[in-house]
């Protein structure tokens, strides 16, 4: 409107009007001062009262002071209202859209998948019978991973699969191979689908069977593709026959050799290879207790070291990258990258630290790191995280656990509960003290009781048994 008015009132050219718009939008008041005489002179030429022109210009200057903020805050408030409404009333659809628009940025997808879990929305892996091209919501209100996000699958192949599936769901892997266009859905597509878990809906076969190559034989994918090509050739030949009909030879389904399925870690590693992140779980899930109990910090804490000199940090993660290098002076040093649930950090190990800890620099190892925030001994003396110890995450439960303590309310105690606790303690002997803490909330009284008869081991079996007892809360401490 300002551009149009300046042209109408003061004969500004379109170029001058655009300069005025820029000066107002970016609050360039020096440029406004230069344009003011031209505006007043133009208004005077057109017969407008100079006093009125001065008033218009003064209003424009005031408008320029807040126009950008006002216009943007108005737009953002509308967008914020709309997105909040959608997230509140259509949470799964909203998060599916957010995931789709960020599916090429791994860190953001991981963040939004965590947000889905916080909201109680399941994010399921890809399925050849349910997934669309992008993240979509299924009938159960769960988010399905998109086939288009699988690396190497190919969009043309995915579209061909979805188009054929509209006729009917695929009943098994051989039905899939006989129905899809095998010129579009090639061997690479089959491999990527199998590795990502898209064929898991065909329960007769597990992921490793598709890629397992027995001696002097083809793997399942090669057999499936050959079977599909033969079936499609027979069908085409029957259609082109002079007599028509379906009298072609019945092609036997090939035999599939058995093999051990992938271990959980290997399966997750392959998922990350073809998708970019873990779908069906996380390698650290097996150490959830250790992380929650002993690893009190996240790697993001290492980005905020100011005013924290002397603070101890404990961290846990999986080794994702390593490098052994030599400085210009010929001294060895190491680069170690650890990845947690939602962040990662790269550590540089020099001199004695490298010699002490280089044995832990192995890809795929799970590590527990303890250290302290101190000041650099050279250079600008900025705060840095100094590693004091590195241990295998699998070993710290036995090494660091000192006490297993049960928390009970007196009113919940009976002979049956006492027998259960004693049975559990006797089945899992170990080196940890075993305590019972009686809590009387009404009187605000608690009593600690130490078992002189039992020492226990905080293994998974013991903790799972305690989890199954609703009357008991427990704590493992160092």
Secondary structure, 3 states (H helix, E strand, C coil): CHHHHHHHHHCCCHHHHHHHHHHHHCCCHHHHHHHHHHHHHHHHHCCCCHHHHHHHHHHHHHHHHHHHHHHHHHHHHHHHHHHHHHHHHCHHHHHHHHHHHCCCCHHHHHHHHHHHHHCCCCEECCCCCCCCCCCEECCCCCEECCHHHCCCCCHHHHHHHHHHHCCCCCCCHHHHHHHCCCCCCCHHHHHHHHHHCCCCCCCCCCHHHHHCCCCCCCCHHHHHHHHHHHHHHHHHHHHHCCCCCCCCCCCCCCCCCCCCCCCHHHHHHHHHHHHCCCCCCCHHHHHHHHHHHHCCCCHHHHHCCCCCCCCEEEEEEEEEEEEEEECCCCCEEEEEEEECCCCEEEEEEEHHHHHHHHHHCCCCCEEEEEEEEEECCCCCCCEEEEEEEEEEHHHHHHHHCCEEEEEECHHHCCHHHHHHHHHHHHHCEEEEEEEEEEEECCCCEEEEEEEEEEEECCCHHHHHHHHCCCCCEEEEEC
